[in-house]
Amino acid sequence: MIKVSETAKNQVLKLKADAEVEQDAFIRVGVKGGGCSGLTYVMDFDSELKEDDKVFEDKGVKIVVDKKSFLYLVGTELDFSGGLNGKGFAFVNPNASRTCGCGESFSI
């Protein structure tokens, strides 16, 4: 399961309205190689499900992740910070053994 914090939910709904994406669009999250720690998080709006996708819904936000990325993201919470030290989405990943200073990459 991938969870969504209340602040992330509010930001997703705001971005969805601002970007004027399709009503049935969902958040696609994933992992790709790269970054200073070896793996990088990816996130975008999407509206097409693929054969091996896993679908979750938390707090009214639909999240889709491909099967390979799910192995790295199981138990992760999507959060959003709007503080002075940085603004943006953050992945709180209990599987990450190391993360970089910016929080955009990790290793297992």
N, C-alpha and C positions, 0 to 999 in steps of 0.2 A: 504494500500500500504506500502511496505517496500522499502526504497530508499538505494542507494549505493553511497558513496562519491567517488570522483575521485581517491583518494589515496587507498581506499579499492578495487576499480575496478582493479587498477594496480597490487595490491598485489594478488588478486584472480587469475588474469591471469598468474602471475608469478608462484604461487603455483600450479596451474593447469598444467602448462608446466613442472615444476620441478618434480611433483608427477607422471607424465605420466598417468593421469586419462583419462577415455574415453572422446572422443570429445563431446558427448552429456551430460556429467555430469553437474550437477547443484549444487548450494550451498543449503543445507538444514539447516534451522535455526529453533530453537525451545526453549522451556522453560521446565525445570523440577524442581521438588522440591529439595531444598538443599541450601547450601551456608549460609553465616552468616546473610543474609537478608531474607531468606525464599525461593527465587526462583533463579535459575541459568540458564544462557544462554547456549545453545549448538549449535554447528555449525560443519558441515562436508560436504564432497563431497558425492553425491548420484546420482544414475541414474534411480531409480525406483519410479514412482509416485504412491501414495496411493489414495484410493477413496475420502477421505475428504481433500486432499491437496489443498492449495491455491497457485497459481503460479503467480509470478511477474517478470518483467524484467525491469532493470534500467541500463542505460549506457552499455548495451550489456551483463550484468550479470544476469543470470536467478536464481531467489531465490524461494525456495519452503518452505512452512511452513504448519504444520498440523493445522486443524481447531481450536483445543483447544489452542495451543500456539499463534495463530493469535490474539485471544482476548487480550492477554497481549502485543503483539508486533505491533499492528496497529499504523501506523505513525512513526515507528522506522527507524532510518538511521544507516546502517552499515558503520563504519568508520575504519580507520587504522592509528595507530600512530607509528612512528619509532623513536621517540625522546629519549632523555637521561633518562627520567623518566620512561620509559617502552616501550616495543615494542609489538604490537599485535593489534588484532581486538577489536573494542569497539562498543557497542550498545548504540546509543543515543536515549533513550526511553522516550518520553514525558509522558507516562503513569506511570512511576516509581515515587512513592512518596519518596522512600528512596533507596539509593544504598550503597554498602559497599565501603571501601577505595580502593580496588583493581578493582572495576568496573565489577566484574564477577557475582555478585548477586544483587538482588533488591527485593523490595516489592511494592505492589500496595495499 
